[in-house]
Amino acid sequence: MRSAAATTFPDAPILRQAIDENGRYDAAKIARLLDWTLSDLAQYLGRDPSTISRFGAAPVHQEKLAALASLAQEVFEIMRENLRSSRAWFRTPIRALDGASPQQLILSGDFRRVSSLIKESRSGLTL
């Protein structure tokens, strides 16, 4: 039997893994969840990494962190709740994204394009 902790979050949506004790999305927790660096999250948020390490759950970051956490949840569900596959999906170049990976596009500021791909996938297209 495989370890549930290694590939899935049993009995809890992936979003719960991204929040702090106050119910705020936490940049460091999202970075760990996606297997990204804190610098990646800082780039996504348009902030200095030192600011993110100290204030990663600040109210000013919540909208963008919530969007990324929600996207991660959708990918997790599409990938049949397999965390490894979800993480790999974010790093894999995708033809529909002109050969870029979702992570590359998100970090370059094109979150909407990745989100649109997920919506198309939910409507019946495959990733």
C-alpha positions as CSV (number, residue, x, y, z in Angstrom):
1,M,0.0,0.0,0.0
2,R,1.4,3.4,-0.9
3,S,1.8,6.2,1.6
4,A,-1.2,8.5,1.4
5,A,0.9,11.4,2.8
6,A,3.3,11.1,-0.1
7,T,0.7,11.6,-2.9
8,T,-2.6,12.8,-1.5
9,F,-4.2,14.7,1.3
10,P,-6.8,12.2,2.7
11,D,-10.1,13.6,4.0
12,A,-9.2,17.3,3.3
13,P,-9.1,19.5,0.3
14,I,-5.7,20.7,-0.8
15,L,-6.7,24.2,0.1
16,R,-6.6,23.3,3.8
17,Q,-2.9,22.6,3.4
18,A,-2.3,26.2,2.3
19,I,-3.8,28.1,5.2
20,D,-2.3,29.2,8.5
21,E,-3.8,29.0,12.0
22,N,-5.7,32.2,11.4
23,G,-7.4,31.0,8.2
24,R,-5.2,33.0,5.9
25,Y,-3.4,31.6,2.9
26,D,0.3,31.4,3.6
27,A,2.8,31.8,0.8
28,A,5.3,29.4,2.4
29,K,2.7,26.7,2.8
30,I,1.6,27.2,-0.8
31,A,5.2,27.0,-1.9
32,R,5.7,23.7,-0.1
33,L,2.4,22.4,-1.5
34,L,3.4,23.1,-5.1
35,D,7.1,22.3,-4.5
36,W,8.1,25.8,-5.5
37,T,10.6,28.0,-3.8
38,L,9.7,31.0,-1.7
39,S,11.4,33.1,-4.3
40,D,8.9,31.7,-6.9
41,L,6.0,32.8,-4.7
42,A,7.6,36.2,-4.1
43,Q,7.9,36.6,-7.9
44,Y,4.2,35.6,-8.3
45,L,3.2,38.1,-5.7
46,G,5.5,40.8,-7.0
47,R,7.3,41.2,-3.7
48,D,10.8,40.7,-2.3
49,P,11.5,37.2,-1.0
50,S,12.4,38.6,2.4
51,T,9.0,40.3,2.7
52,I,7.3,37.0,1.8
53,S,9.3,35.0,4.3
54,R,8.2,37.5,7.1
55,F,4.7,38.4,5.9
56,G,3.6,35.6,3.7
57,A,0.1,35.5,5.1
58,A,-0.5,39.3,5.1
59,P,-3.9,40.5,4.0
60,V,-2.4,42.2,1.0
61,H,-1.4,38.9,-0.5
62,Q,-4.7,37.0,0.1
63,E,-6.4,37.5,-3.2
64,K,-3.5,36.3,-5.3
65,L,-2.7,33.4,-2.9
66,A,-6.3,32.4,-2.9
67,A,-6.3,32.3,-6.7
68,L,-3.2,30.1,-6.8
69,A,-4.5,27.8,-4.0
70,S,-7.7,27.4,-5.9
71,L,-5.9,26.6,-9.1
72,A,-3.8,24.1,-7.3
73,Q,-7.0,22.5,-5.9
74,E,-8.5,22.2,-9.4
75,V,-5.3,20.6,-10.8
76,F,-5.3,18.2,-7.8
77,E,-8.8,17.1,-8.5
78,I,-8.1,16.7,-12.3
79,M,-5.1,14.6,-11.4
80,R,-7.3,12.3,-9.3
81,E,-5.9,13.7,-6.1
82,N,-2.4,12.8,-6.8
83,L,0.0,15.4,-5.4
84,R,3.0,14.2,-7.3
85,S,1.1,14.4,-10.6
86,S,-0.2,17.8,-9.7
87,R,3.3,19.1,-8.9
88,A,4.6,17.6,-12.2
89,W,1.8,19.2,-14.2
90,F,2.8,22.7,-13.1
91,R,6.4,22.0,-14.2
92,T,5.6,20.2,-17.5
93,P,5.8,22.1,-20.8
94,I,2.3,22.0,-22.4
95,R,1.6,22.3,-26.1
96,A,-1.6,24.3,-25.5
97,L,0.6,26.8,-23.6
98,D,3.0,27.1,-26.6
99,G,5.4,24.8,-24.9
100,A,5.7,26.7,-21.6
101,S,5.0,25.1,-18.3
102,P,2.1,26.4,-16.2
103,Q,4.6,27.4,-13.6
104,Q,6.5,29.5,-16.1
105,L,3.4,31.3,-17.3
106,I,2.2,31.9,-13.8
107,L,5.5,33.3,-12.7
108,S,5.7,35.5,-15.8
109,G,2.3,37.0,-15.0
110,D,0.1,35.0,-17.2
111,F,-2.0,33.3,-14.6
112,R,-5.2,33.8,-16.6
113,R,-3.9,31.7,-19.5
114,V,-3.2,28.8,-17.1
115,S,-6.6,29.2,-15.4
116,S,-8.3,29.2,-18.8
117,L,-6.6,25.9,-19.7
118,I,-7.9,24.4,-16.4
119,K,-11.5,25.7,-17.2
120,E,-11.3,24.1,-20.7
121,S,-10.1,20.9,-19.1
122,R,-13.0,20.9,-16.7
123,S,-15.4,21.3,-19.7
124,G,-14.2,18.1,-21.3
125,L,-10.8,18.7,-22.8
126,T,-7.8,16.8,-21.4
127,L,-4.6,18.1,-20.1
